[in-house]
């Protein structure tokens, strides 16, 4: 099980990211912190949210997959994930711009974002 990121550590990483001073480590911490918040908000295993190379979580109640690629996958880059999770970018805008790849009938986060950490 991955180490839990504290609120203080997560917010510090987000602040550094927003200020443009974050290195790769802080960027990764910010991404994983926001994924952690999403998993807390929407526990489950029916949708996998991937932000390569930093992390992935399974969220949203519903049918659980056990092997292979999950049927509902959302994938995006770190900058887009942070913008979505903090409310700087709307889900529909990111999808329309091709910044988010979402496949599967449950691959939708509109009602769960922003997280407002």
C-alpha positions in Angstrom: 0.0 0.0 0.0 1.4 3.4 -0.9 2.4 5.9 1.8 -0.4 8.3 2.7 0.5 11.9 1.8 -0.3 14.3 4.6 -2.4 17.4 3.9 0.5 19.7 4.6 2.9 17.8 2.3 0.2 17.7 -0.4 -0.6 21.4 -0.2 3.1 22.3 -0.2 3.6 20.3 -3.4 0.5 22.0 -5.0 1.7 25.4 -4.0 5.1 24.7 -5.5 3.4 23.4 -8.7 1.2 26.5 -9.0 4.2 28.8 -8.4 6.1 27.1 -11.2 8.9 26.1 -8.8 8.1 22.4 -8.4 10.6 19.8 -9.4 9.7 16.3 -10.6 9.4 15.1 -7.0 7.0 17.8 -5.9 5.0 17.4 -9.1 4.6 13.7 -8.4 3.6 14.4 -4.8 0.9 16.9 -6.0 -0.5 14.4 -8.5 -0.6 11.5 -6.0 -2.1 13.7 -3.3 -4.9 14.7 -5.6 -5.4 11.1 -6.6 -5.6 10.2 -2.9 -8.3 12.8 -2.3 -10.3 11.5 -5.3 -10.0 7.9 -3.9 -11.3 9.2 -0.5 -14.2 11.1 -2.1 -15.2 8.2 -4.4 -14.1 4.9 -3.1 -14.6 1.9 -5.3 -13.0 -0.1 -8.1 -15.0 0.5 -11.3 -13.0 3.3 -12.8 -9.2 3.5 -13.0 -7.7 7.1 -13.2 -4.1 7.1 -14.5 -1.7 10.0 -14.5 1.5 8.5 -15.9 4.2 8.2 -14.7 3.1 9.4 -11.2 0.2 7.3 -10.2 -3.1 5.6 -10.7 -6.1 4.9 -8.5 -9.3 2.9 -8.8 -12.4 4.8 -7.8 -16.2 4.9 -8.0 -18.4 2.2 -6.7 -19.6 -0.4 -9.2 -18.5 -3.6 -10.9 -15.0 -4.5 -10.0 -12.5 -5.8 -12.6 -9.9 -8.4 -11.5 -7.6 -9.0 -14.5 -6.3 -7.2 -17.5 -7.2 -3.6 -18.5 -10.2 -2.3 -16.6 -13.3 -1.5 -18.7 -13.4 2.1 -17.5 -10.2 4.0 -17.8 -9.3 7.7 -17.6 -5.8 8.9 -18.4 -4.3 12.3 -18.6 -1.0 14.1 -18.0 0.0 15.7 -14.7 -0.7 19.3 -15.6 -4.2 18.5 -16.8 -4.9 16.3 -13.8 -3.9 19.1 -11.4 -6.0 21.7 -13.3 -9.0 19.4 -13.3 -8.7 18.4 -9.6 -8.3 22.0 -8.5 -11.0 23.5 -10.7 -8.8 25.4 -13.0 -10.1 23.4 -16.0 -13.6 21.9 -16.4 -13.9 18.2 -17.2 -15.9 18.9 -20.4 -13.3 21.4 -21.6 -10.4 19.0 -21.0 -12.2 16.2 -22.8 -13.2 18.4 -25.7 -9.6 19.6 -26.1 -8.3 16.0 -26.2 -6.4 16.4 -22.9 -8.2 13.5 -21.3 -8.6 10.0 -22.7 -11.7 8.4 -21.2 -13.0 5.0 -22.3 -15.9 3.0 -20.9 -19.4 3.9 -19.9 -18.4 4.9 -16.4 -15.3 6.9 -17.3 -16.7 10.3 -16.2 -15.6 12.5 -13.3 -17.8 15.5 -13.7 -19.7 15.1 -10.4 -16.5 14.4 -8.5 -14.3 17.3 -9.6 -13.0 19.8 -8.6 -11.6 18.4 -5.3 -10.7 21.8 -3.9 -7.8 20.7 -1.7 
